[in-house]
Amino acid sequence: MKLGAAALTPLRFCMVTTFYPPYHFGGDGIFVQRLAEALARRGHHVTVIHCADAYRLGGGVEPAAITHHPNIEVHTLASPLGMLSPLLTHQLGVPGLKRGAIRRILSAGDFDVIHFHNISLVGGPGILAYGDAVKLYTAHEYWLVCPLSTLWKFQRRNCEARSCVTCTLNARRPPQWWRYTQLLERNLGHLDAIISPSEFLIHKHHEMGLQAKFTHLPNFLPDAAGAPSGAGTTHSGETGRPFFLVVGRLEKSKGVHRAIEVFQQADHADLLIIGTGQYEAELRAMASGYANIHLLGAMPYTQVVDFYRRAVAVIVPSIWDEPFGLIVIEAYSQRTPVIVNNAGALPELVAASGGGIVYDDTNGLQRAVASLLQSPQRRNELGEQGYAAYRRLWTEEQHLQRYLELIGEIGTRRQAAAP
């Protein structure tokens, strides 16, 4: 094993994840891809194990193939029994039909690091026992304490106390009876570190009864994604009117309806909404008849960046407990401030940067919008503070430095403990 304190020599990584582009729905899959690409560009070799059957189970259409970095080897698992494979993993908490393929890949890879991500449908807690490399797990959401991974109770509010069986049935999912055994706790013992992107996520896991030790390591943007190409402006080139921006999945938990309610009463600025999702029809009905509210649908990130740059501010109105808030640092990377609801890790990112405004209700959102419209100087000051914090805390280089230092520290401890 080539793990020194600084991990300077090329390492062999294995990323184990349910979803990976192009077989993904966003979020954790994109993060794993970004981490794999960043490591590969620096000369490390990365093997990815993911499950196409799980993607199809989630209703994903067959995607077009994409090109991976030459240092990345992708194993797309697909069982002859199709969607039965992830269903068995969901119910039993073990790799099941994927066990043989995963064991062969891990035994042949001579890996220095095995990094588990969303393992809900690719292996469950049972997969954490596989392999003998340095083992990391990143908690992208709340899967360790929630069968639905979201702590979004009965599909309408944040969870404060567990009612897992009834909540799971309400979401039309079968209960996971393995959660009432010691399977998870026993297999967490195989990990060298559990990574959390936010302090809030750590506190929430502890609040929900999981007393594991976490390592705080924030998410990041790839270098190319975070490079601003201009100073930005507060007006839309299309209409000449100032606009505020909402980006993300259009689900009720994302709170976009709250932003629409505010702009139904504030026609002195536009609200642009980029994204798609299950709540889109309802949101379009709310926006109908309001000339200042525009739902633009989904678009590539390369196009979204231009909207980030030109917005007065990016509004993140989520009403569920966001585990991190990638939209916030995407806005900061373009010198654009944010206006965020006081939920989850969003206030944590604003507190760390001084790059935005936190509100508690729709009146607070109205006041925040008005304050930035009335003071372009304040808007620019917040944007600069957000950008400085992005450069200090959330770049690819910052993340990889801390990531490799963590691996080096674990390797050193392992070597010191070896007989």
RODO-362137 format. One record per residue (C-alpha): residue in one letter; residue number from 0; x, y, z. Coordinates in steps of 0.25 Angstrom, whole numbers, plus 2048, in hexadecimal, padded with zeros to 3 digits. Example, Ala and Ser with C-alpha at 12.3 -4.5 7.8 and 13.67 -1.06 7.14 Angstrom:
 residu num  px  py  pz
      a   0 831 7EE 81F
      s   1 837 7FC 81D
This chain:
 residu num  px  py  pz
      m   0 800 800 800
      k   1 806 80D 7FC
      l   2 7FF 816 806
      g   3 809 820 80C
      a   4 805 82D 814
      a   5 803 835 807
      a   6 7FF 829 7FE
      l   7 809 82E 7F3
      t   8 80A 822 7EA
      p   9 7FE 81E 7E1
      l  10 7F4 816 7E9
      r  11 7E9 80C 7E4
      f  12 7DB 810 7E8
      c  13 7CE 808 7E7
      m  14 7C1 810 7E8
      v  15 7B5 808 7EC
      t  16 7A8 810 7E9
      t  17 79A 80C 7E4
      f  18 79A 817 7DA
      y  19 7A4 81C 7D0
      p  20 7A3 824 7C3
      p  21 79D 822 7BA
      y  22 795 819 7C3
      h  23 791 823 7CD
      f  24 786 82D 7D2
      g  25 790 838 7D6
      g  26 796 83B 7E4
      d  27 79E 830 7EA
      g  28 7A1 82A 7DC
      i  29 7A7 837 7D7
      f  30 7AF 839 7E3
      v  31 7B5 82B 7E2
      q  32 7B8 82E 7D3
      r  33 7BF 83B 7D7
      l  34 7C7 835 7E1
      a  35 7CB 82A 7D8
      e  36 7CF 833 7CD
      a  37 7D7 83C 7D6
      l  38 7DF 830 7DB
      a  39 7E1 82B 7CD
      r  40 7E6 838 7C8
      r  41 7F1 838 7D3
      g  42 7F6 82A 7CF
      h  43 7EE 821 7D8
      h  44 7E7 815 7D3
      v  45 7D8 814 7D6
      t  46 7CE 808 7D5
      v  47 7C0 80B 7D6
      i  48 7B5 800 7DA
      h  49 7A7 805 7D7
      c  50 799 7FE 7D4
      a  51 792 801 7C7
      d  52 786 7F8 7CD
      a  53 784 802 7D8
      y  54 783 80E 7CE
      r  55 779 806 7C6
      l  56 771 803 7D2
      g  57 770 812 7D5
      g  58 76A 814 7C8
      g  59 776 819 7C0
      v  60 776 818 7B1
      e  61 782 811 7AA
      p  62 78D 81C 7AA
      a  63 796 81F 79F
      a  64 7A5 81A 7A1
      i  65 7AF 824 7A6
      t  66 7BE 825 7A6
      h  67 7C6 823 7B3
      h  68 7D4 827 7B6
      p  69 7DE 81D 7B2
      n  70 7E2 81A 7C0
      i  71 7D3 817 7C4
      e  72 7CE 809 7C2
      v  73 7BF 807 7C4
      h  74 7B8 7FB 7C7
      t  75 7A9 7FC 7C4
      l  76 7A2 7F0 7CB
      a  77 796 7EA 7C5
      s  78 78F 7DD 7C9
      p  79 788 7D4 7C0
      l  80 77D 7D5 7CA
      g  81 77C 7E4 7C8
      m  82 776 7ED 7D2
      l  83 774 7E1 7DC
      s  84 783 7E3 7DF
      p  85 782 7F1 7E6
      l  86 774 7ED 7EC
      l  87 77B 7E1 7F3
      t  88 786 7EA 7F8
      h  89 77C 7F4 7FD
      q  90 775 7EA 805
      l  91 780 7E1 80A
      g  92 78B 7EC 80C
      v  93 796 7E4 804
      p  94 79B 7E3 7F6
      g  95 793 7D7 7F3
      l  96 793 7D4 7E4
      k  97 79F 7DE 7E2
      r  98 7A8 7D7 7EC
      g  99 7B0 7CF 7E3
      a 100 7B3 7DA 7D9
      i 101 7B7 7E4 7E4
      r 102 7C0 7DA 7EB
      r 103 7C7 7D7 7DE
      i 104 7CA 7E6 7DB
      l 105 7CE 7E9 7E9
      s 106 7D8 7DD 7EA
      a 107 7DE 7E0 7DC
      g 108 7E0 7EE 7DF
      d 109 7EB 7EF 7E9
      f 110 7E4 7FC 7EE
      d 111 7EA 805 7F8
      v 112 7DD 80C 7FB
      i 113 7CF 807 7FA
      h 114 7C5 813 7FB
      f 115 7B6 810 7FD
      h 116 7AC 81A 7F9
      n 117 79D 818 7F7
      i 118 79D 808 7FA
      s 119 78E 807 7FC
      l 120 78B 7FF 7F0
      v 121 799 7FA 7EC
      g 122 79D 7F3 7F8
      g 123 796 7F8 805
      p 124 79D 7F8 812
      g 125 7A2 7EA 80F
      i 126 7AC 7EF 804
      l 127 7B4 7F7 80F
      a 128 7BA 7EA 813
      y 129 7C0 7E7 805
      g 130 7CF 7EA 802
      d 131 7DB 7ED 80B
      a 132 7E0 7FB 806
      v 133 7DE 808 80D
      k 134 7CE 809 80E
      l 135 7C7 816 80D
      y 136 7B8 819 80D
      t 137 7B2 826 809
      a 138 7A4 82A 80E
      h 139 79E 831 803
      e 140 790 831 809
      y 141 78A 82A 815
      w 142 78A 81C 811
      l 143 791 817 81D
      v 144 785 81B 826
      c 145 779 81C 81C
      p 146 774 811 812
      l 147 770 81C 808
      s 148 77E 823 80A
      t 149 777 831 80B
      l 150 771 832 81A
      w 151 765 838 812
      k 152 75A 833 81A
      f 153 74D 82F 814
      q 154 752 837 808
      r 155 74E 844 80E
      r 156 757 848 81A
      n 157 765 845 820
      c 158 766 839 829
      e 159 768 83C 838
      a 160 764 82E 83D
      r 161 764 821 836
      s 162 758 81A 831
      c 163 75F 813 826
      v 164 756 808 822
      t 165 74A 810 821
      c 166 752 81B 81A
      t 167 758 811 810
      l 168 74A 80B 80D
      n 169 745 819 80B
      a 170 750 81B 800
      r 171 74C 80E 7FA
      r 172 758 807 7FD
      p 173 75A 7F9 804
      p 174 75F 7FA 813
      q 175 76E 7F6 815
      w 176 76D 7EC 820
      w 177 77C 7EB 821
      r 178 77D 7F9 827
      y 179 777 7F2 834
      t 180 783 7E9 835
      q 181 792 7ED 838
      l 182 796 7EB 829
      l 183 799 7FA 827
      e 184 7A0 7FC 834
      r 185 7A8 7F0 833
      n 186 7AD 7F3 825
      l 187 7B0 802 828
      g 188 7BB 7FC 830
      h 189 7C3 7F8 823
      l 190 7C4 807 81F
      d 191 7D0 810 822
      a 192 7C9 81D 820
      i 193 7BB 822 81E
      i 194 7BB 82F 816
      s 195 7B0 83A 817
      p 196 7B0 846 80E
      s 197 7AA 84F 819
      e 198 7AA 850 828
      f 199 79A 850 828
      l 200 79A 842 822
      i 201 7A3 83D 82D
      h 202 79A 843 838
      k 203 78D 83E 831
      h 204 793 830 831
      h 205 796 831 840
      e 206 788 837 843
      m 207 782 82B 83C
      g 208 78A 821 844
      l 209 796 81D 83C
      q 210 7A2 820 845
      a 211 7AD 81D 83B
      k 212 7B9 826 839
      f 213 7B9 82F 82D
      t 214 7C4 837 825
      h 215 7BF 844 820
      l 216 7C4 846 811
      p 217 7BB 84F 809
      n 218 7B8 84D 7FB
      f 219 7BE 854 7EF
      l 220 7BD 859 7E1
      p 221 7C7 855 7D6
      d 222 7D1 85F 7D2
      a 223 7CA 861 7C4
      a 224 7BC 862 7CA
      g 225 7C0 86D 7D4
      a 226 7C8 876 7CB
      p 227 7C0 883 7C9
      s 228 7C2 889 7BB
      g 229 7BC 897 7BE
      a 230 7B9 8A1 7C9
      g 231 7AA 89E 7C8
      t 232 79F 8A8 7C7
      t 233 791 8A9 7CE
      h 234 789 8AA 7C2
      s 235 784 8A0 7B8
      g 236 789 8A2 7AA
      e 237 77C 89D 7A4
      t 238 772 8A7 7AB
      g 239 77B 8B1 7B2
      r 240 774 8AE 7BF
      p 241 77B 8AA 7CB
      f 242 779 89B 7CE
      f 243 77A 891 7DA
      l 244 77E 883 7D7
      v 245 779 875 7DD
      v 246 780 869 7D8
      g 247 77E 85A 7DC
      r 248 774 84F 7DC
      l 249 765 853 7DC
      e 250 760 84B 7E8
      k 251 757 851 7F3
      s 252 762 84F 7FD
      k 253 76B 859 7F5
      g 254 761 864 7F9
      v 255 761 86B 7EB
      h 256 752 86E 7ED
      r 257 756 877 7F8
      a 258 75F 87F 7EF
      i 259 753 880 7E4
      e 260 74A 885 7EF
      v 261 753 890 7F2
      f 262 755 894 7E3
      q 263 746 894 7E1
      q 264 746 8A0 7EA
      a 265 753 8A6 7E4
      d 266 752 8A9 7D6
      h 267 75E 8B3 7D6
      a 268 768 8A7 7D4
      d 269 767 89A 7CC
      l 270 769 88C 7D2
      l 271 76F 882 7C9
      i 272 76E 873 7CD
      i 273 778 869 7C7
      g 274 775 85A 7C9
      t 275 76A 84F 7C8
      g 276 763 845 7D1
      q 277 757 83F 7D6
      y 278 751 84C 7DC
      e 279 753 854 7CF
      a 280 745 854 7CA
      e 281 740 85A 7D7
      l 282 74A 865 7D6
      r 283 747 868 7C8
      a 284 739 86A 7CC
      m 285 73D 873 7D7
      a 286 745 87B 7CD
      s 287 73B 87C 7C3
      g 288 736 88A 7C0
      y 289 742 891 7C6
      a 290 74B 897 7BC
      n 291 757 898 7C6
      i 292 758 889 7C9
      h 293 75E 880 7BF
      l 294 761 871 7C0
      l 295 76C 86E 7B6
      g 296 76D 85F 7B8
      a 297 77A 857 7B9
      m 298 787 85B 7B2
      p 299 796 858 7B2
      y 300 79E 85D 7BE
      t 301 7A6 865 7B3
      q 302 79A 86D 7B0
      v 303 795 86E 7BF
      v 304 7A2 875 7C2
      d 305 79F 881 7BA
      f 306 792 883 7C1
      y 307 799 882 7CE
      r 308 7A3 88D 7CA
      r 309 798 896 7C6
      a 310 78E 894 7D1
      v 311 78C 89E 7DC
      a 312 78C 892 7E6
      v 313 789 884 7E6
      i 314 77E 880 7EF
      v 315 77F 872 7F6
      p 316 771 870 7FC
      s 317 772 862 800
      i 318 768 85E 80C
      w 319 76F 851 80E
      d 320 77C 84F 816
      e 321 786 851 80A
      p 322 793 848 80E
      f 323 79C 852 807
      g 324 797 85C 7FC
      l 325 79F 85B 7F0
      i 326 797 866 7E9
      v 327 79D 870 7F3
      i 328 7AB 86D 7F0
      e 329 7A8 86D 7E1
      a 330 7A2 87B 7E3
      y 331 7AE 880 7EB
      s 332 7B8 87B 7E0
      q 333 7B1 885 7D7
      r 334 7B2 891 7E1
      t 335 7A3 890 7E3
      p 336 79D 891 7F1
      v 337 792 887 7F6
      i 338 785 888 7FE
      v 339 782 87B 805
      n 340 778 876 80E
      n 341 77C 873 81C
      a 342 77C 864 81A
      g 343 786 859 81B
      a 344 795 85C 817
      l 345 791 869 80F
      p 346 793 873 81B
      e 347 7A0 86C 81E
      l 348 7A5 86F 810
      v 349 7A1 87E 811
      a 350 7A7 87F 81F
      a 351 7B4 87A 81A
      s 352 7B5 884 80E
      g 353 7AD 890 812
      g 354 7A8 88F 803
      g 355 799 88F 805
      i 356 78C 891 80D
      v 357 785 887 815
      y 358 776 889 817
      d 359 76B 882 81F
      d 360 75E 884 818
      t 361 758 88A 80B
      n 362 759 898 812
      g 363 768 896 814
      l 364 76A 892 806
      q 365 762 89E 801
      r 366 76B 8A7 809
      a 367 778 8A0 804
      v 368 774 8A2 7F5
      a 369 770 8B0 7F7
      s 370 77D 8B3 7FF
      l 371 786 8AE 7F3
      l 372 77E 8B5 7E9
      q 373 77F 8C2 7F0
      s 374 78E 8C1 7F3
      p 375 796 8BC 7E7
      q 376 7A3 8BF 7F0
      r 377 79E 8B6 7FB
      r 378 79B 8AB 7F0
      n 379 7A9 8AC 7EB
      e 380 7B0 8AC 7F9
      l 381 7A8 89F 7FC
      g 382 7AC 899 7EF
      e 383 7BB 89C 7F1
      q 384 7BA 897 7FF
      g 385 7B4 88A 7FA
      y 386 7BF 889 7EF
      a 387 7CA 88A 7F9
      a 388 7C4 880 802
      y 389 7C2 876 7F6
      r 390 7D1 878 7F2
      r 391 7D5 875 801
      l 392 7CC 86A 804
      w 393 7C5 863 7F8
      t 394 7CE 861 7ED
      e 395 7D3 854 7E7
      e 396 7E1 857 7EC
      q 397 7DD 85A 7FA
      h 398 7D4 84D 7FA
      l 399 7DE 844 7F4
      q 400 7E9 849 7FE
      r 401 7E1 846 80A
      y 402 7DC 839 804
      l 403 7EA 833 801
      e 404 7EE 838 80F
      l 405 7E3 830 815
      i 406 7E7 824 80E
      g 407 7F6 826 811
      e 408 7F2 827 820
      i 409 7EA 81A 820
      g 410 7F5 813 819
      t 411 800 818 823
      r 412 7F7 813 82E
      r 413 7F5 805 828
      q 414 804 804 826
      a 415 806 807 834
      a 416 7FC 7FD 839
      a 417 801 7F2 830
      p 418 809 7E7 838
